[in-house]
Amino acid sequence: MVGLESSMDLAESAKKVKKPDVADAERERQKKFYEQLRSRSAPVPEA
């Protein structure tokens, strides 16, 4: 159980470290995606 906890802690710290690099580009991409979603102009993939 201890091994799992420590690896989860490592994953959390890794997320915090990686975040700034991707944040701006990712935020921009998500913004465009959500704008398309709201306007319903994006084609909806069939499940």
CYANA upper distance limits for C-alpha pairs under 8 A (distance plus 0.5 A):
  1 MET  CA      5 GLU  CA      6.95
  2 VAL  CA      6 SER  CA      6.75
  3 GLY  CA      7 SER  CA      6.70
  4 LEU  CA      8 MET  CA      6.66
  5 GLU  CA      9 ASP  CA      6.72
  6 SER  CA     10 LEU  CA      6.68
  7 SER  CA     11 ALA  CA      6.65
  8 MET  CA     12 GLU  CA      6.71
  9 ASP  CA     13 SER  CA      6.75
 10 LEU  CA     14 ALA  CA      6.51
 11 ALA  CA     15 LYS  CA      6.72
 12 GLU  CA     16 LYS  CA      6.96
 13 SER  CA     17 VAL  CA      6.75
 14 ALA  CA     18 LYS  CA      6.61
 15 LYS  CA     19 LYS  CA      6.38
 16 LYS  CA     20 PRO  CA      8.40
 18 LYS  CA     22 VAL  CA      7.55
 19 LYS  CA     23 ALA  CA      6.24
 20 PRO  CA     24 ASP  CA      8.13
 22 VAL  CA     26 GLU  CA      6.26
 23 ALA  CA     27 ARG  CA      6.31
 24 ASP  CA     28 GLU  CA      6.67
 25 ALA  CA     29 ARG  CA      6.69
 26 GLU  CA     30 GLN  CA      6.58
 27 ARG  CA     31 LYS  CA      6.49
 28 GLU  CA     32 LYS  CA      6.85
 29 ARG  CA     33 PHE  CA      6.72
 30 GLN  CA     34 TYR  CA      6.53
 31 LYS  CA     35 GLU  CA      6.61
 32 LYS  CA     36 GLN  CA      6.79
 33 PHE  CA     37 LEU  CA      6.74
 34 TYR  CA     38 ARG  CA      6.54
 35 GLU  CA     39 SER  CA      6.66
 36 GLN  CA     40 ARG  CA      6.30
 36 GLN  CA     41 SER  CA      6.03
 36 GLN  CA     42 ALA  CA      5.88
 37 LEU  CA     41 SER  CA      7.40
 37 LEU  CA     42 ALA  CA      6.74
